[in-house]
Amino acid sequence: MVFGARVWKTGIAVALALYISAWLSFTPPVIAAVAAIFAMQPSIYRSWRYFLDQLQTNILGAALALLAGIFFSNNVIAIGIVCIIVIIISLRLGMEDTIGLTLVTVVAVMEASGEWRFAVNRLLLSLIGIGCAFLVNILFFPPKPKQQFASQIQSIFVKMSLLLRTVISNEMKETIFREEKEGLRSALKSLSDKYRLMEEEIKKLKGKRKGFSRIRELVVYKQKLLVMYKGLEVLDAVDEHYFQTARTDAMDDYFDNHMEKLIKFHEHVLLKFDDKLKDDSTEGLEMEADNERFMTELIERSNLQPTGMLRLSVVAAAMYDYGYQVARLDKLVEYDHRGEAEEREPLELLLKGIWLK
């Protein structure tokens, strides 16, 4: 967890849970605080899903602990067996994320030898903590995975484009290059997690209300993520194969020039998606043709000079795939913009009709 809104919200939720527990005279309030810490989730949908899951598993765990406490008191073996049963049931229900907090409730209830008032007290403390985390997550700086994804992908592209522009010319120090590449890999993993959060938000909370426009936009974001990974694959291919072959200056220029074209095209597509550039359908077609020509000329050169070309072909294939996926992203962006225009057209006609009247 990086230092940000979620850190502040966790502290607020803990303080609120402790305050409400003390105000209602529920003891010990630390259980509510622990529940608030566990329940703070990175998205609104996950907060709601976690709240529902914890409600079910905590009630189930408290009921089992209450029954076991009546018959076995606070026997340590009985506590362990009940914990095992609760874990198995939670896994069967697909609620493994709730296991930790549910076990806290189980142990707390069984310590009181099945006294039902104590069991209700512990259950309510857990629900207070979960509820406080849910409310704070919604009311204070609510998570916005879409905006965070868009901002993050822009910063990652800047880092990736620098590495791709210097990798063929081998201008960057090797230690710096490897550090930057691993940092890029870690950033892409974080971006993938952000995409999953955004996908959940759109499909579960907004999909039915927003119609196809949200799903269409989601497809574009998924392709954006795929293209970034294809760029990382190019870096890996160059690092593993390119410099292990005997090359001429002309070959270095050939690869370097095409790499520059691919990065520039990728940058243009991202700007086009943000409506900062004019839609140009010919640019994508020209890039596709250029990408095909790059591979065709490389095959012709390999027939003339077969030595070392096999490993260069691996690099060229990675670059070709990167360019192909960028061209596909360009088409998806155009479809998305075209779909938005078609959705706006009936509204514009309606407003125009009202104005004429």
N, C-alpha and C positions, 0 to 999 in steps of 0.2 A: 504494500500500500504506500503510495507516494504522499507527501505532505500536501493536502488539499482540502476540498470541501468535506470529503468523507471523514477525515480526521476530526474536523471541528464538529460535525454532526454526531459523531460517536460520543464525544465529550458532552455535548448538549443532551443527548438521549440518556446517558448515564446519570447526569445531574437531575434530569427531570424524573427519571424512574426512582431515584433515591428520595426525591422530594415528595412524590405522590405516595410512595410506600410509608414514609414517616407521617405524612398527613393523615393517612388511613390507619395508622398504627399497626401496620403489618411488619412482622419481624421474621427473620433478619432481612433488611432491605438489600443486602449484598446480592441476594439471588436475583432480584429485579435488575440490578446493575449488570450482573453477568449475562442475563437474558438480553439486555439492550445491546451489549457488545456483540454477542453472537448474531443478533437479528439485523444489524446494520448491513444492508446489501447494496451492490453497486448500481442497481436500477429499480425503478418503481415496480415493474412487473415482478422482479425477483423478491422485492420486499413483500408484496401482496401474496405471492406464492409461498414464501417462507412463513408468513403469518398464518395462512390457512393450514399448512403442513404442521407447524408447531402446535397449533390449536388441537389438531387431531391426535398427534403422537403424545403430547403432554397429558391430555385427558386420558388416553389409553394407558400411558405409563403410570399415571397417578392411580388409576383404578386397579391395575395389576398390583402395584405396590401396596395399596390399601388392603386388598384381599390377602396378599402374602403376609403383610404385617399383622393382620388379625390372627392368622393361623401359626405363623412362625416367629412372631415378634421381630426383633432386630438381629436375628441370627445372620452372621456374616456369610455363611454358605448360601442361605436363602436370598440374600441381597445379590450375590454374584449370579445365581441362577436366574433371578428376575431380570437382571441387566442383560444377560444373554438372550432371554426370550424377547425383550424389548428391541434389542439390536436386530434379531432375526425378522421380527415383524416389520420394523422400519425399512429394512432392506427389501423385503417382499413387496412393500407398498411403494417402493421407489423414493423413499424419503430419507436417504442416508445423511443428508445435510442437517437433519434435525436430531440426530442421535445424541450428540454431545450434551445439548441442553436438556433433552428428555431424561437422560441418565442422571443429571443433577437433580431433577425433580424426583426420580425414583428413589435415589439414595436418601434424599432429604425426608421423604414420606416414610420410608421404612425405618429410619432412625427413630421415629416417633411411635413405633410398634403398631402402626395401623390406626392411629387415632384420627378419625375422619375430619375433625375441625382443623387439625394440623395439616392434613392432606389438602384441604381446600385452601388453606392459607398459603401453602407452598405453590399450589397451582396458580392462584391469583397473582402471586408475586412474579411468577414467570410470565404470565400474560400481560402484566403491567409493563414489564421490561420490553417485551416484544411489541406491544402497542405503542409505547413511547418511541421506539426506534422507527416504526412504520410511519408515525405521524411526523416526526422530525425529518425523515427522509423525503417526505412529500412537500412539507411546508418550507423547509430551509434549503435553499439551493438545490432544487430537485435535479436528479441526474438527467443529463441530456446526451445520450450516447451518439446521436446523429451528429450534433455539432462537434462533439469531442472527436469523433471518427474523422470528420472532414478536416479539422485542424491538425490532427495527428498525422494524417496521410500526407498533408502538404509539407510538414516539417520533415517527414521521413523521405519524401521524394527529393527534397533539397540535398539531404545527406547522400542518398543513393545516386543522384545525378553527378555529384562531385566524384564519387568513387568510380562510376562508369566512365566519366570523361578522362580520368587519369590512369585507369587500369592498363590500357593498351600501351600508352606512352611510358608507363612505369615511372612516373614522376614522383609519386608519393613514397616516403620511406616505408620499408616492408613492415616494421613493427607498428607504425601508425596505421598502415593499411589494414593489417589484421585486427587491430583494436577497433577501428571504425567499422569493419565488416561484421565483427561479432556484435558490436553495438547496434548495427542495422538489423541483424538477425533477431536480437532481443526485442528491438522496437517493433518488428513485424509480428512477433509472437503476441506482444501487448495489443497491437492493432487487430489481430485475429480475435482476441478476447473481446475487444470493444465492438467488433462486428457482430459477434454472437449476441451481445447485449442488445444492440440495435435491432437485430433480426427478431429477437424475442419481443421487444417493445412494439415493433411494427406489426408482426403477425398476431400477437396475442391481444394487444390493447387497441391498436389503431387500424388494423387491417380491414375490419368489417365496415368501419365508418368512412374510411378514406378511399376505399375501392381499389381499382387497379393502379392508380397513380403511385401509391406507396409501394406496391409490389414491384412495379416497373423501376422505381427508383432503387429499390433494394437490389435488383439484378445488376444495376450499374455499379453500386457500391461493392458488390461481390466481385465483379470483374476488375474493379480498381484494385482490390486486395490481391487478386490472382496475378495481375500485371506486376505488382510490386515484388511478389515472390519470383516471378520470371526474371526480373532484373537481378535479384540476388543469385539466381541460378547462373546467370551470365558471369557474375563476379567469381563464383565458385569454379566455373569452367575455365575461365581465363587463368585463375590462380593455379589450377591443377594441371593444365595442358598447354597453355599458350607459350610460356617462356621455356618450356622443355624441348622446343623444336628449333631447328635452324631456319631463320627467317631473313628475308631481305628488307631493306628500308621501304621498298615499294609495297611489300605485303603488310608491313606495320601501318603504312598510310592507308592502305585499302581497308583494313579492319577499323582503324581509328575514325576514318571519314564516315563509314557506315554507322558506327556506334554513335557518332555525333548526330547523325540524321535521326536515329531511333529516339535518342533522348529529347531532341528538339520536338519531334512529333508527339511524344508522350506528354511533354510540357504543354503543347498546344491543345491536346485533348482535354487535359485537366482544366485549362483556362476556358475552353469551350463549354465544359460542363457547368462552370461557374458563371456563364453568360458574360464573360469578359472578352470573347472573340466572336467574330461573325461565323456562322455555320458555313463551312466550305466542304462540300461532299467530294470535290475533286482531290483534296489533300490526302484523304484516306486511300483513294484509288491509286494515286501516284506513289504513296508509300508502300502499298502492297506490291505494285509493279517493281519498285526499287528493291524491295526485300527479295522478290523472286529473282531479279537480275543478279543480286549479290550472291545467291547460292549457285546460280547457273554459271557465273563467271568463275567462282571458286572451283566448281567441278571441272571446268575447262583447264584451269591452271593446274589442278591435281593430275590431269592426264599428261601435261607437259613436264611437271616436276613432282613425281609421286612421293619423293623422300620427305618424311615428316608431315605430310598432308593429312594423315589419318587423325592426328591429335588436333590439328587446326580445324578439321571438319567437325569435331565435337564442339569446339568453341563457336564455329559458324552456325551449327544447328541450334545452340542455345540462343544466339543472337536472333536467328530467324524466328524461333518460337516466341521470343520476347516481342519482336516486331509484329508478328501475327496477332498476338493477344492485344497489343496496343491498337491495332487496326480494328479488331473486334470491339474493343471498348469505344472507339470512335463511332462505330455504327450504332452501338447501344445508346450513346449519348444523343445521337441524332434522332433515334426512335423516341427517346424520352422527351426531347424538346418538341418533336412533332406531336406526340401524344398530349403534352401540356397545351399546345396550341389548339388541338382539336377539342380539348375539354373547355378551353376558354372561349372558343368561337360561339357556342350557343348563348353564353352569358353576354358576350359583346353584342350579339344580334338583338338579344332581349333588351339590353340597355339602350341600344340605338333606336329600337321601336318605341320605347317609352319616351325617349327624347323627342322623336319626331311627332308623337302625339301631343 
